[in-house]
Amino acid sequence: MYIVVNADGMACYAGRTRPTRPQHRGAAVARLRRHRTGARSKREEWARYWVLPLRPDTPDEFVDRLERTVQARLGLPRQNRRWRRS
């Protein structure tokens, strides 16, 4: 799970990722790099990020609920979530 903030320290995005292999670390950093490579607006706005480390065996349902809770508490829009159930 990760939270992105802008230069003013305001949260602008929250997302999640899973390591592709149990021993793989840095999945959040790799995902953030892909985000920033794809969109100029993200490169310009995104200044820092927080990573909330979770155990690899954390159930998907818990991670989904955590992501929705973080987004709601920070007032972030839930975008591109068609494939996840609320």
N, C-alpha and C positions, 0 to 999 in steps of 0.2 A: 504494500500500500504506500502511496506517495502523495504528497500535497505540494503543489507548485505555488510560489508567491512571486509577485512582481517587485519592482525596485522599491515601492513604498511599503512592502511587507504585507500586502493584501493578498489573500488566497485567491487564485484564479482558476485552479483546476485540481481535481483529486482523481486518482486512478489506482489501478492495481495491476499486478503482474505476478506471474508464477515462474520460478526457475524451470528451465527445460529439463535439467537434470538435478537430482537432489544435491549434488556436490557443487553445483554452479552458484556462485555468489555474484552479486552485481546485476541481477535481473532488472531491478528498478532503474539503475543507471543506464543500462542498455535500452530500456523502453523509452526513457526520457530523451536519449540521443535520437532515437527514431522519430519521436514527436517533433523535436526541434529541427531535424533535417527536412521534414516534410512541409513545414509551414513557416513562412517568413514572419507572420504575426506572432507566432510562439517564440521565435528567436528574439524578436524585439521586446516582447512583454515579459517573458519568463526570466526571472533573475536568479532565484534560488529555489531549493526544494528541501522538503523534509521527507525522510523515509521512515515509515513505521514498520519495523521488522516483525514479521510473523513467522512462526514455525512452518516448515514446508508441509507438515501434515495437518495444518489448520483446515477445517472443513470449508468447502466452497460456500455453503449457506451462511456461515459466520462471516466470511470475508465479504460476501455480497451485502449482508446487513451492515457491516462496519463501513463499507464504502458509502452506502446510502445515508447512514447516520452522519458521517463526516461531511458529506456534501450538503445535507440539510442544515447541520449546525453552522457551517461556514457560509450558507446562502449561495451555494454554487449550483448552477443548472446541471441537470442530469441529461447529458447528451450521448447519443450513440449507444443506447442501452437496450435496443430492440430485442436482443437475444437473451437478455437477463430478465427474469421475472421479478416483480416487486413484491 
